[in-house]
Amino acid sequence: MINISLDINRTLEFVSKKQINAFQGKIISGHHQLLDKAGKGNDFMGWVDLPSSISNEFLDEIKADADRLSAKAEVFVVIGIGGSYLGSRAVIEALQHQFSSLVNTGRPKIVYAGQNISEDYMADLIDVLDKYEYAVTVISKSGTTTEPALAFRIIKNHLEAKYGKAEAASRIIAITDKSRGALKTLSTNEGYKTYVVPDDVGGRYSVLTPVGLLPIAVAGFDIYALVAGAVEMEKFNRTTADIGQNPIALYAATRNALYQSGKTIEIMVNYLPTLYFVTEWWKQLYGESEGKENKGIFPAGVSNTTDLHSMGQYIQEGLRNIFETVLSVGSSKHKISIPSDDGDLDGLNYITEKTITEVNYFAELGTAIAHVDGKVPNIRISIPELNETNLGQLIYFYEFACGLSGFLLDVNPFDQPGVEAYKANMFALLGKPGFEEATKAIQARI
């Protein structure tokens, strides 16, 4: 059963159903190309049928490794950048105790490295790793991406100094290319357990590979249910490309109709702090996939109601080139009712006995109406609750809609040529061998 629903009613005073339905032909074409692994970027479409290709035996192996590392470690370090860590972090933080650092969950605390180049961050992490038993996964197809390679070099040295080379090797799992690259070579030489990042799955589409599944399993969450949810969405999506029946198609068409009408910024809105990294994962997925050839909807995010007291003013009355997509969750895991107070000095007795979730829902509804009145269209994506199955469905929903949207823009949604520009400049400034001429050129500009 598909648990994701889409409501576009609060967009229809800005774009008509006719404008949305005008995308049907291109949606059908893009849908077929993705399912047939044809068209632009077809060498990176392995994610399309990935969920249904995952066997229980493969998940058993991942879970066994996760349990083995959990038995050794109080802290588990995930080394990666971009899609190599955002997907797993999105799922973990959506599901974990929100004060997991202060409670004993029976599983390792998950921490992250290689997603920045901060000396103080690394020093603080090493300080923590001095004090706790830990294990590591390092995620990189090549093994030479600067941020994770730098972090792994430092952490590998620390791990070997703390445990010795043999024990350190048993605490490292590398997720990398199946046959080539620096990390694969190092793993073979040092005897690390490895998992493969499939050649035809790009980093931002990799959360349902070992890239995401291993950290999620180490954190103690149900990877079988996560994959099962994605399989449900994959199978449903294969049945129709009709905008009126498939919410994936409807989302892709609606956001592109809004884009054509001048709404060039999409703000993903959540109303739960646990969804912060779902928004961050979505931002990378869509920004890196669509932002090409001077085209694309700019993906931004807010976390309400917190950001209603900061970004809310701009959204209500700023430049009218934005639309919002609200990720709405129907129910919470817990129930806390608001107590009565005899003095009622805070004036809240009128909501006595309502739950916090009810108040949050009316904040969400009231905000959507206010923003539409302020000429900001609102799309609403709804799931009944946060669990592994629904998150699996949501991951596939967003991935396929992203592929469709890229095809509607006529760009390749599976490459990222613009990412290389900063790297070339950084390498030249650092004096990397082979960049001598670039070093001279860039030094003349600074």
Summary of the structure (lengths in Angstrom):
residues: 446
radius of gyration: 23.1
end to end distance: 58.0
largest distance: 76.2
contacts: 1459
relative contact order: 0.16
helix: 54%
strand: 13%
